[in-house]
């Protein structure tokens, strides 16, 4: 049963009235209004044909999964039957599923074989205000499908009132605004900026806990690393407070106070804190903890990235602490570098964060930035299409049948240089021919849910008989979770882990650690001993299993997964890395003790996290997984290769240099 109190109920009749008149409906309503759960159920129950289906896209996997679970519960059906979900590397749906929640990337992949999305009567694209690149591209694909399928209906859902960009993109659409249901929220600003936002967040959590009676706390942080640091800081502080309390003789002392900042608080007001991290790469089991009801005499503290802005409604939140920051990757097509920086969020994002505090009762938000800082924030979030590498999307659009990418109906066109850079990158990887058409390897790469550089590596592994090893490596690199604990939190484990390093670099080190982890009697003990993140390697194993299922399916026809006999033959893996990832290769420069990338001649340095960083001698040539611009241009996940391998396995692009020994040149 759909709760009658949800604001979406007020516009139910209007939604069906407008859907009869128009092919496209834009639905604007704040998070928690019920639009993501109620509308799909209403449409499903209105279907007259038992074969009719609808699909709901989400930018984030955690939202797709949690919404599917909730709707299955509301419809009193088993998850995976009438209601299901499909996210990258995890599918809980069948051909008979009628309401399917998916990530936008999954529906993009479905459009490769079915550009008209013919299996669906209604497509709902949710959270479009986030402007994820896949949602933006998906809207373009659907726009083309709407022109050819008059029976197809599209509902675009947004949590913000700025829907003009979508009205302009779908000129024959109609907008419905769902009435809000927000309780009053008091917003507090500091008189001056904080020097350390993590310390300020920690003190704010403790102050709220000691000065208020009820209500859970939500803290917005830039990224996973900040969440893990704050979680440990809080736990250390709580442990210290408990130890102090245990040492007090209460026969002699009646009241105990704790000083936080300039204020004192009674410890008798203390409530037990349940700390729950929340970010997209977290395991599903740990993500689900945020939805659990808080026990009596305790308080839930959710430490979240911007995933909690609009994608999810977390019950019990009364207090929000907002750092006003977001971690963003920005790709530079001129040099193929990504910069990873912590930036100020937008006003629209800050408003969404504030709204988290007023869903169930009056709330309070503590902004860890000044009012003046808020006034200087940009109005809206930059669309992702202007921030990240376009190569993967380029490949997908080619598979959908878009011959001229410049003619595709982008809701917000990417920079021309970004498109051309992606085409050149895919040509170098062998995915496109000189005319810009997909090659056979390119078609295979487009159907593998990995970055092009990883899907190319996987295809190349067939040639070098090391598919099992490469499956492991690309799965780990795709896990999107911090693989190891830092020295700050487990110095002994970090020291012991160095015994597991492979002298040739990070890729083989990851392979070695994964194999040891997989065969350990107790993976938890192994992870603690060597400062390894068990969640990351468990996620990598899940990804690996899905990739094995994919490449051994009829679609790819790989009957046996080739495996090297033992680590003594791992040179095959390095040769495979050379041929598959040659676009990320670099040559050592003795004068500066740095490297120059062979493709763009950019000066780069091995990242301190690499096992190669402390080597007494630097290898002449390396391949790397990615390049991140922070304080320097750093290359990460680095492996030593031979210049002879480059000229042998990539002869179309490299030739031996006759002037200098042990050197090669990029053919132009």
C-alpha positions as CSV (number, residue, x, y, z in Angstrom):
1,X,0.0,0.0,0.0
2,X,1.2,3.5,-0.9
3,X,1.2,5.8,2.1
4,X,-1.7,8.2,1.7
5,X,0.2,11.1,3.3
6,X,2.7,11.4,0.4
7,X,2.5,14.7,-1.5
8,X,2.5,12.8,-4.8
9,X,-1.0,11.6,-4.2
10,X,-2.3,15.1,-4.7
11,X,-1.3,15.0,-8.4
12,X,-2.1,11.4,-9.3
13,X,-5.1,12.2,-11.5
14,X,-3.3,15.0,-13.2
15,X,-0.4,12.7,-14.0
16,X,-2.6,10.3,-15.9
17,X,-4.6,13.1,-17.5
18,X,-1.4,14.7,-19.0
19,X,0.1,11.3,-20.0
20,X,-2.9,10.7,-22.2
21,X,-2.3,14.1,-23.9
22,X,1.5,14.2,-24.1
23,X,4.3,11.7,-24.9
24,X,6.6,13.3,-22.3
25,X,5.9,14.4,-18.8
26,X,8.3,16.3,-16.5
27,X,7.6,15.7,-12.9
28,X,9.2,18.0,-10.3
29,X,9.0,17.1,-6.7
30,X,11.4,17.2,-3.7
31,X,13.0,14.0,-2.4
32,X,10.6,12.2,-0.2
33,X,7.5,13.3,-2.1
34,X,6.9,9.7,-3.2
35,X,7.4,10.2,-7.0
36,X,10.1,7.5,-7.4
37,X,8.0,4.7,-5.8
38,X,4.3,5.7,-6.3
39,X,4.3,6.7,-9.9
40,X,5.8,3.3,-11.1
41,X,3.2,1.4,-9.1
42,X,0.3,3.5,-10.5
43,X,1.5,3.0,-14.1
44,X,2.0,-0.7,-13.6
45,X,-1.5,-1.2,-12.2
46,X,-2.9,0.9,-15.1
47,X,-1.4,-1.5,-17.7
48,X,-4.1,-3.4,-19.7
49,X,-1.7,-5.7,-21.4
50,X,0.1,-8.3,-19.2
51,X,3.2,-7.9,-21.4
52,X,3.6,-4.2,-20.7
53,X,6.7,-3.1,-18.7
54,X,8.2,0.0,-17.4
55,X,11.8,0.9,-16.4
56,X,13.0,3.5,-13.9
57,X,16.6,4.7,-14.2
58,X,18.7,6.0,-11.3
59,X,22.2,7.6,-11.5
60,X,23.3,5.5,-8.5
61,X,23.2,1.8,-7.9
62,X,22.3,2.1,-4.2
63,X,19.1,4.1,-5.1
64,X,18.1,1.6,-7.8
65,X,18.5,-1.3,-5.3
66,X,16.8,0.3,-2.3
67,X,13.9,1.6,-4.4
68,X,13.3,-1.8,-6.0
69,X,13.3,-3.4,-2.5
70,X,10.8,-0.9,-1.2
71,X,8.4,-1.1,-4.2
72,X,8.5,-4.9,-4.0
73,X,7.5,-4.6,-0.3
74,X,4.7,-2.1,-1.2
75,X,3.3,-4.4,-3.9
76,X,3.7,-7.5,-1.7
77,X,5.8,-9.3,-4.3
78,X,9.1,-11.1,-4.1
79,X,12.0,-9.0,-5.2
80,X,13.2,-10.2,-8.6
81,X,9.7,-11.2,-9.9
82,X,7.2,-8.5,-10.6
83,X,9.6,-5.8,-9.3
84,X,13.3,-6.1,-9.8
85,X,16.6,-4.2,-10.3
86,X,19.6,-4.4,-12.6
87,X,22.8,-2.5,-11.8
88,X,26.3,-3.0,-13.0
89,X,27.5,-6.5,-12.0
90,X,24.3,-7.3,-10.1
91,X,21.0,-8.3,-11.7
92,X,17.9,-9.2,-9.7
93,X,15.3,-9.3,-12.5
94,X,13.9,-11.6,-15.2
95,X,12.2,-11.3,-18.5
96,X,8.9,-11.3,-16.7
97,X,9.8,-8.4,-14.4
98,X,7.2,-5.6,-15.0
99,X,8.7,-2.8,-12.9
100,X,12.5,-2.6,-13.3
101,X,14.8,-0.2,-11.5
102,X,18.1,0.2,-13.3
103,X,21.1,2.5,-13.3
104,X,21.2,4.8,-16.3
105,X,24.2,3.0,-17.6
106,X,22.3,-0.3,-17.7
107,X,19.6,1.1,-19.9
108,X,22.2,2.7,-22.1
109,X,23.7,-0.8,-22.6
110,X,20.2,-2.2,-23.4
111,X,19.8,0.5,-26.1
112,X,22.8,-0.9,-27.9
113,X,20.8,-4.0,-29.1
114,X,17.4,-2.2,-28.9
115,X,17.7,1.6,-29.7
116,X,13.9,1.9,-29.6
117,X,13.6,0.4,-26.1
118,X,10.8,-1.7,-27.6
119,X,10.3,-3.9,-24.5
120,X,9.1,-0.9,-22.4
121,X,5.8,1.0,-22.6
122,X,7.0,3.7,-20.2
123,X,10.5,4.9,-19.4
124,X,11.1,7.0,-16.3
125,X,14.4,8.8,-16.0
126,X,14.8,9.9,-12.4
127,X,17.1,12.3,-10.6
128,X,17.8,14.2,-13.9
129,X,18.8,17.3,-11.9
130,X,22.0,15.5,-11.0
131,X,23.0,15.8,-14.7
132,X,25.0,12.6,-14.8
133,X,26.5,12.0,-18.2
134,X,24.6,8.7,-18.7
135,X,21.3,10.2,-17.8
136,X,21.9,13.1,-20.2
137,X,22.9,10.7,-23.1
138,X,20.0,8.5,-22.3
139,X,17.6,11.4,-22.7
140,X,19.0,11.9,-26.2
141,X,18.6,8.2,-27.1
142,X,15.0,8.3,-25.8
143,X,14.3,11.5,-27.8
144,X,15.2,9.6,-31.0
145,X,13.1,6.7,-29.9
146,X,10.1,8.9,-29.2
147,X,10.2,10.2,-32.7
148,X,9.8,6.6,-34.1
149,X,7.5,5.1,-31.4
150,X,4.4,7.1,-30.8
151,X,3.3,4.5,-28.2
152,X,6.3,5.2,-25.9
153,X,5.8,7.4,-22.9
154,X,8.6,9.2,-21.1
155,X,8.5,10.6,-17.6
156,X,11.4,12.8,-16.5
157,X,11.7,13.3,-12.8
158,X,13.6,16.1,-11.0
159,X,14.0,17.2,-7.4
160,X,14.6,20.8,-8.3
161,X,12.3,23.5,-9.8
162,X,14.7,24.4,-12.6
163,X,13.1,22.3,-15.3
164,X,13.4,24.7,-18.2
165,X,16.4,22.9,-19.7
166,X,14.2,19.7,-20.0
167,X,11.2,21.6,-21.3
168,X,13.4,23.1,-24.1
169,X,14.8,19.7,-24.9
170,X,11.3,18.1,-25.1
171,X,9.3,20.9,-26.6
172,X,6.0,18.9,-26.6
173,X,6.2,18.1,-22.9
174,X,4.2,19.3,-19.9
175,X,5.5,20.0,-16.4
176,X,3.8,19.0,-13.1
177,X,5.0,20.4,-9.8
178,X,4.4,18.2,-6.8
179,X,3.5,20.2,-3.7
180,X,6.3,20.1,-1.1
181,X,5.9,18.8,2.4
182,X,8.8,20.2,4.3
183,X,8.9,21.1,8.0
184,X,10.7,24.3,9.0
185,X,14.5,24.1,9.1
186,X,16.7,26.4,11.0
187,X,20.0,27.1,9.3
188,X,23.1,28.1,11.3
189,X,26.3,29.6,9.9
190,X,29.7,30.1,11.7
191,X,31.0,33.7,12.0
192,X,34.3,32.7,10.4
193,X,35.5,29.8,8.2
194,X,36.9,26.7,10.0
195,X,40.5,25.7,9.4
196,X,39.7,21.9,9.5
197,X,36.3,20.9,8.3
198,X,36.7,17.3,9.6
199,X,37.5,18.5,13.1
200,X,34.6,21.0,12.9
201,X,32.3,18.2,11.8
202,X,33.4,15.9,14.6
203,X,32.9,18.6,17.2
204,X,29.5,19.5,15.7
205,X,28.3,15.8,16.0
206,X,29.4,15.6,19.6
207,X,27.8,18.9,20.5
208,X,24.5,17.9,19.0
209,X,24.6,14.6,20.8
210,X,25.2,16.3,24.1
211,X,22.8,19.1,23.8
212,X,19.6,17.6,22.1
213,X,17.2,14.8,23.1
214,X,16.3,13.0,19.9
215,X,17.0,12.9,16.2
216,X,19.6,11.3,13.9
217,X,22.5,13.3,12.3
218,X,23.5,13.4,8.7
219,X,27.0,14.7,7.8
220,X,27.8,15.7,4.2
221,X,31.5,15.1,3.3
222,X,33.4,15.4,0.0
223,X,34.4,11.8,-0.4
224,X,35.1,8.3,0.8
225,X,38.4,9.1,2.4
226,X,37.0,11.9,4.4
227,X,34.2,9.6,5.6
228,X,36.6,7.0,6.7
229,X,38.8,9.5,8.6
230,X,35.8,11.1,10.4
231,X,34.4,7.7,11.3
232,X,37.7,6.8,13.0
233,X,38.1,10.2,14.6
234,X,34.6,9.9,16.1
235,X,35.3,6.4,17.3
236,X,38.6,7.4,18.9
237,X,36.9,10.3,20.6
238,X,34.0,8.2,21.9
239,X,36.4,5.6,23.1
240,X,38.4,8.2,25.0
241,X,35.2,9.6,26.6
242,X,34.1,6.2,27.7
243,X,37.5,5.4,29.2
244,X,37.4,8.7,31.1
245,X,33.9,8.0,32.3
246,X,34.8,4.6,33.5
247,X,37.7,5.9,35.6
248,X,35.6,8.4,37.5
249,X,34.5,7.7,41.1
250,X,30.8,8.8,41.1
251,X,30.6,8.6,44.9
252,X,32.8,11.8,45.0
253,X,31.6,13.5,41.8
254,X,28.0,14.1,40.9
255,X,28.2,16.0,37.6
256,X,30.7,15.4,34.8
257,X,31.2,17.9,32.0
258,X,33.0,17.7,28.7
259,X,34.4,20.7,27.0
260,X,33.9,21.0,23.2
261,X,35.1,24.2,21.6
262,X,34.3,27.0,24.0
263,X,31.3,25.3,25.7
264,X,30.8,22.7,28.4
265,X,28.2,19.9,28.2
266,X,26.8,17.5,30.8
267,X,28.0,13.9,30.1
268,X,24.7,12.7,31.5
269,X,23.1,13.8,28.3
270,X,25.2,11.4,26.2
271,X,23.5,9.0,23.9
272,X,25.2,6.0,22.2
273,X,26.2,6.8,18.6
274,X,25.7,4.4,15.7
275,X,28.0,5.6,13.0
276,X,27.0,4.6,9.5
277,X,29.1,5.6,6.4
278,X,27.3,6.0,3.1
279,X,29.0,6.2,-0.3
280,X,28.4,4.6,-3.6
281,X,31.3,2.1,-3.5
282,X,30.3,0.8,0.0
283,X,29.0,-2.8,0.2
284,X,25.2,-3.2,0.0
285,X,25.2,-4.7,3.5
286,X,26.8,-1.6,5.0
287,X,24.7,0.8,2.9
288,X,21.6,-0.8,4.3
289,X,22.5,0.1,7.9
290,X,21.5,3.7,7.3
291,X,17.8,2.6,6.8
292,X,17.6,0.7,10.1
293,X,15.5,2.2,12.9
294,X,17.7,3.7,15.6
295,X,17.5,1.8,19.0
296,X,16.3,3.6,22.1
297,X,18.8,5.8,23.9
298,X,21.0,6.0,20.9
299,X,21.5,8.1,17.8
300,X,22.4,7.3,14.2
301,X,25.2,9.4,12.6
302,X,25.3,9.0,8.8
303,X,28.5,10.1,7.2
304,X,27.6,10.6,3.5
305,X,28.8,11.9,0.2
306,X,26.3,13.8,-2.0
307,X,24.7,10.4,-2.6
308,X,22.4,11.4,0.3
309,X,21.3,14.7,-1.3
310,X,18.4,13.4,-3.4
311,X,18.9,9.7,-4.3
312,X,17.8,8.4,-0.9
313,X,15.4,9.3,1.9
314,X,17.1,8.3,5.2
315,X,14.5,7.9,8.0
316,X,15.0,9.7,11.3
317,X,17.3,12.6,10.2
318,X,16.7,15.8,12.2
319,X,20.1,17.4,12.1
320,X,22.3,18.0,9.0
321,X,26.0,19.1,9.1
322,X,27.1,20.4,5.7
323,X,30.8,20.9,4.9
324,X,29.7,22.6,1.6
325,X,32.2,20.5,-0.3
326,X,32.2,17.9,-3.0
327,X,35.0,15.8,-4.6
328,X,35.1,16.0,-8.4
329,X,37.1,14.5,-11.2
330,X,37.7,16.8,-14.1
331,X,39.1,15.3,-17.3
332,X,41.4,17.4,-19.6
333,X,41.2,16.1,-23.2
334,X,44.3,17.9,-24.2
335,X,46.6,15.8,-22.1
336,X,44.4,12.9,-21.1
337,X,44.8,13.8,-17.4
338,X,42.2,13.8,-14.7
339,X,42.3,16.2,-11.8
340,X,40.8,15.1,-8.5
341,X,39.9,18.1,-6.4
342,X,37.7,19.0,-3.5
343,X,35.4,21.9,-4.7
344,X,32.8,24.1,-3.2
345,X,29.3,22.7,-4.0
346,X,26.5,24.6,-5.7
347,X,23.6,26.6,-4.1
348,X,21.1,24.1,-5.5
349,X,23.1,21.2,-3.9
350,X,23.3,23.1,-0.6
351,X,19.6,23.6,-0.6
352,X,19.0,19.9,-1.2
353,X,21.3,19.0,1.7
354,X,19.4,21.4,3.9
355,X,16.1,19.8,2.9
356,X,17.3,16.4,4.3
357,X,16.7,17.9,7.8
358,X,13.0,18.7,7.4
359,X,11.4,15.5,6.1
360,X,9.8,14.1,9.2
361,X,9.9,16.9,11.7
362,X,11.4,20.4,12.2
363,X,15.1,20.2,11.7
364,X,18.4,22.1,12.0
365,X,21.3,22.4,9.6
366,X,24.8,23.5,10.6
367,X,26.7,24.8,7.6
368,X,30.4,24.6,8.2
369,X,30.9,27.7,5.9
370,X,29.9,31.3,6.3
371,X,26.8,33.0,4.8
372,X,29.2,35.0,2.6
373,X,30.7,31.7,1.2
374,X,27.2,30.4,0.5
375,X,26.3,33.6,-1.4
376,X,29.4,33.1,-3.6
377,X,28.6,29.5,-4.5
378,X,27.6,28.7,-8.2
379,X,23.9,28.4,-8.7
380,X,23.8,25.0,-10.2
381,X,26.0,21.8,-10.5
382,X,28.1,21.5,-13.6
383,X,26.8,18.7,-15.9
384,X,29.0,15.7,-15.7
385,X,29.4,15.6,-19.5
386,X,31.7,18.6,-19.1
387,X,33.8,16.9,-16.4
388,X,34.7,13.4,-17.4
389,X,36.3,11.4,-20.2
390,X,33.8,11.0,-23.1
391,X,35.4,7.8,-24.6
392,X,33.1,5.2,-23.0
393,X,30.0,7.2,-24.0
394,X,31.4,7.7,-27.5
395,X,31.7,3.9,-27.9
396,X,28.2,3.3,-26.6
397,X,26.7,5.9,-29.1
398,X,28.5,4.2,-32.0
399,X,27.0,0.9,-31.0
400,X,23.5,2.4,-30.8
401,X,24.1,3.4,-34.5
402,X,25.0,7.1,-34.2
403,X,27.3,7.6,-37.2
404,X,28.1,11.2,-36.6
405,X,28.4,12.0,-32.9
406,X,28.2,15.7,-33.6
407,X,24.7,15.2,-34.9
408,X,23.4,13.4,-31.7
409,X,20.8,15.4,-29.8
410,X,22.8,16.3,-26.6
411,X,20.8,18.0,-23.9
412,X,24.1,19.8,-23.2
413,X,26.7,19.3,-25.9
414,X,30.2,18.3,-24.7
415,X,33.2,20.3,-25.8
416,X,34.2,19.5,-29.4
417,X,37.7,18.9,-28.3
418,X,36.5,16.3,-25.9
419,X,34.7,14.4,-28.6
420,X,37.7,14.5,-31.0
421,X,40.1,13.4,-28.2
422,X,37.8,10.5,-27.4
423,X,37.7,9.4,-31.1
424,X,41.5,9.5,-31.2
425,X,41.9,7.6,-28.0
426,X,39.5,4.9,-29.2
427,X,41.3,4.7,-32.6
428,X,44.6,4.1,-30.7
429,X,42.9,1.4,-28.7
430,X,41.8,-0.3,-31.9
431,X,38.1,0.3,-31.2
432,X,37.6,2.6,-34.2
433,X,39.1,2.5,-37.7
434,X,40.6,5.5,-39.6
435,X,37.1,6.4,-40.9
436,X,35.7,6.5,-37.3
437,X,33.7,3.3,-37.7
438,X,33.6,0.6,-35.0
439,X,36.0,-2.3,-35.5
440,X,35.2,-5.8,-34.3
441,X,37.2,-5.4,-31.2
442,X,35.4,-2.1,-30.7
443,X,32.0,-3.8,-30.8
444,X,33.2,-6.3,-28.1
445,X,34.6,-3.5,-26.0
446,X,31.3,-1.6,-26.1
447,X,29.5,-4.6,-24.7
448,X,31.8,-5.0,-21.7
449,X,30.8,-2.7,-18.8
450,X,34.3,-1.5,-18.1
451,X,36.3,1.6,-19.1
452,X,37.6,1.2,-22.7
453,X,41.2,0.8,-21.5
454,X,40.1,-2.1,-19.3
455,X,37.8,-3.8,-21.8
456,X,40.7,-3.5,-24.4
457,X,43.0,-5.2,-21.8
458,X,40.5,-8.0,-21.3
459,X,40.2,-8.7,-25.0
460,X,44.0,-8.6,-25.4
461,X,44.3,-11.2,-22.7
462,X,42.9,-13.8,-25.1
463,X,46.0,-13.5,-27.2
464,X,48.4,-13.8,-24.3
465,X,46.6,-16.7,-22.5
466,X,46.3,-14.8,-19.3
467,X,42.6,-14.0,-19.2
468,X,42.2,-15.3,-15.6
469,X,44.9,-12.9,-14.4
470,X,43.6,-9.9,-16.3
471,X,40.1,-10.6,-15.1
472,X,41.3,-10.3,-11.6
473,X,43.3,-7.1,-12.3
474,X,40.5,-5.2,-14.1
475,X,38.0,-6.3,-11.5
476,X,40.1,-4.8,-8.7
477,X,40.7,-1.6,-10.7
478,X,36.9,-1.4,-11.2
479,X,35.9,-1.9,-7.6
480,X,35.8,1.8,-6.8
481,X,36.7,1.2,-3.2
482,X,39.9,2.0,-1.3
483,X,41.9,-1.2,-1.5
484,X,44.1,-0.8,1.5
485,X,44.2,0.8,4.9
486,X,46.7,3.6,5.3
487,X,49.8,3.6,7.6
488,X,48.0,6.1,9.9
489,X,45.5,3.5,10.9
490,X,47.3,0.2,10.6
491,X,51.1,0.8,10.5
492,X,52.0,-2.8,11.3
493,X,49.7,-4.1,8.5
494,X,51.2,-1.7,6.0
495,X,54.7,-2.8,6.9
496,X,53.8,-6.5,6.5
497,X,52.0,-5.9,3.3
498,X,55.2,-4.7,1.7
499,X,56.3,-8.4,1.8
500,X,53.6,-9.2,-0.7
501,X,54.7,-6.6,-3.3
502,X,55.8,-7.8,-6.7
503,X,59.0,-6.1,-7.9
504,X,57.6,-5.3,-11.4
505,X,54.8,-3.1,-10.0
506,X,51.3,-2.6,-8.9
507,X,49.3,-4.7,-11.3
508,X,51.1,-7.9,-10.4
509,X,51.1,-6.9,-6.7
510,X,47.3,-6.6,-6.8
511,X,47.1,-10.0,-8.6
512,X,49.3,-11.5,-5.9
513,X,47.3,-10.1,-3.0
514,X,44.0,-11.1,-4.5
515,X,45.2,-14.7,-4.9
516,X,46.4,-14.8,-1.3
517,X,43.2,-13.2,-0.1
518,X,41.0,-15.7,-2.1
519,X,42.9,-18.7,-0.7
520,X,43.2,-17.5,2.9
521,X,41.6,-19.6,5.6
522,X,40.2,-16.5,7.1
523,X,39.9,-13.5,4.8
524,X,39.1,-11.2,7.7
525,X,42.2,-12.1,9.5
526,X,44.3,-11.8,6.3
527,X,42.9,-8.3,5.7
528,X,43.6,-7.2,9.2
529,X,47.1,-8.6,9.1
530,X,48.1,-7.0,5.9
531,X,46.0,-3.8,6.1
532,X,43.7,-4.9,3.2
533,X,40.1,-3.8,2.7
534,X,38.0,-6.9,2.7
535,X,35.0,-5.1,1.2
536,X,37.1,-3.9,-1.8
537,X,38.3,-7.4,-2.6
538,X,34.9,-9.0,-2.0
539,X,33.5,-6.4,-4.5
540,X,36.3,-7.2,-6.9
541,X,35.4,-10.9,-6.7
542,X,31.7,-10.2,-7.5
543,X,32.8,-8.1,-10.5
544,X,35.1,-10.9,-11.6
545,X,32.3,-13.5,-11.5
546,X,30.0,-11.3,-13.6
547,X,32.7,-10.7,-16.2
548,X,33.4,-14.4,-16.4
549,X,29.7,-15.0,-17.0
550,X,29.7,-12.3,-19.7
551,X,32.7,-13.5,-21.7
552,X,31.8,-17.2,-21.5
553,X,28.2,-16.4,-22.7
554,X,27.1,-17.1,-26.3
555,X,27.6,-13.4,-27.0
556,X,31.4,-13.7,-26.7
557,X,31.9,-17.5,-27.1
558,X,35.0,-17.8,-24.8
559,X,34.8,-21.5,-23.8
560,X,37.7,-21.7,-21.4
561,X,39.3,-19.0,-19.3
562,X,43.0,-19.2,-19.9
563,X,45.2,-19.2,-16.9
564,X,49.0,-19.1,-16.5
565,X,50.6,-22.0,-14.6
566,X,52.2,-19.8,-11.8
567,X,53.7,-16.4,-11.1
568,X,56.9,-17.4,-12.9
569,X,55.1,-16.8,-16.2
570,X,53.6,-13.5,-15.2
571,X,55.7,-11.8,-17.9
572,X,52.8,-12.6,-20.1
573,X,50.6,-10.3,-18.0
574,X,53.1,-7.5,-18.5
575,X,53.2,-8.1,-22.2
576,X,49.4,-8.0,-22.3
577,X,49.5,-4.8,-20.3
578,X,51.9,-3.4,-22.8
579,X,49.7,-4.2,-25.8
580,X,46.4,-3.4,-24.2
581,X,47.3,-0.3,-22.3
582,X,50.1,1.2,-24.4
583,X,48.3,4.5,-24.6
584,X,49.2,4.8,-20.9
585,X,52.9,4.3,-21.3
586,X,55.8,6.5,-20.2
587,X,59.6,6.7,-20.4
588,X,61.9,7.6,-17.6
589,X,63.8,10.9,-17.6
590,X,67.0,10.6,-15.5
591,X,67.6,14.3,-15.2
592,X,64.3,15.0,-13.4
593,X,63.6,11.5,-12.0
594,X,60.2,11.8,-13.6
595,X,58.5,10.1,-16.6
596,X,57.3,11.5,-19.9
597,X,54.1,10.0,-21.4
598,X,54.8,8.5,-24.8
599,X,51.5,9.7,-26.3
600,X,51.3,13.3,-25.2
601,X,54.9,13.9,-23.9
602,X,53.6,15.1,-20.5
603,X,55.9,15.1,-17.4
604,X,54.5,12.7,-14.7
605,X,55.6,11.2,-11.4
606,X,54.9,7.8,-9.8
607,X,52.3,8.3,-7.1
608,X,53.6,7.7,-3.5
609,X,51.0,4.9,-3.1
610,X,52.6,2.8,-5.8
611,X,54.9,-0.1,-4.9
612,X,57.3,1.4,-7.5
613,X,57.7,4.7,-5.6
614,X,60.5,3.6,-3.3
615,X,62.4,1.4,-5.7
616,X,66.1,2.2,-5.6
617,X,66.3,2.3,-9.4
618,X,63.6,3.5,-11.8
619,X,62.6,1.3,-14.8
620,X,63.1,2.7,-18.2
621,X,59.5,2.2,-19.4
622,X,56.2,1.7,-17.5
623,X,52.5,1.4,-18.2
624,X,50.0,2.9,-15.8
625,X,46.2,2.7,-15.2
626,X,45.4,6.4,-14.7
627,X,46.9,9.8,-14.3
628,X,45.7,12.1,-11.5
629,X,46.6,15.8,-11.2
630,X,46.8,16.8,-7.5
631,X,50.0,18.6,-6.4
632,X,51.8,17.0,-9.3
633,X,50.8,14.9,-12.4
634,X,50.8,11.5,-10.7
635,X,50.5,8.1,-12.5
636,X,48.9,5.4,-10.4
637,X,48.9,1.5,-10.6
638,X,52.2,1.4,-12.4
639,X,54.1,-1.6,-14.0
640,X,57.5,-2.0,-15.5
641,X,57.6,-3.0,-19.2
642,X,60.2,-3.2,-22.0
643,X,60.6,-0.8,-24.8
644,X,61.1,-3.8,-27.1
645,X,57.6,-5.1,-26.2
646,X,56.2,-1.7,-27.3
647,X,57.8,-2.0,-30.8
648,X,56.9,-5.7,-31.0
649,X,53.3,-5.6,-29.9
650,X,52.3,-2.1,-31.1
651,X,54.3,-1.9,-34.3
652,X,51.7,0.4,-36.0
653,X,52.4,3.1,-33.4
654,X,56.0,2.5,-32.2
655,X,59.3,1.9,-34.0
656,X,62.8,1.4,-32.7
657,X,64.9,4.6,-32.6
658,X,68.0,4.0,-34.7
659,X,69.8,7.0,-33.1
660,X,69.5,6.0,-29.4
661,X,69.8,2.5,-28.1
662,X,67.1,1.2,-25.8
663,X,64.7,3.8,-27.0
664,X,61.6,3.9,-29.1
665,X,59.6,6.6,-31.0
666,X,55.8,7.1,-31.3
667,X,54.9,6.9,-35.0
668,X,52.9,10.0,-36.1
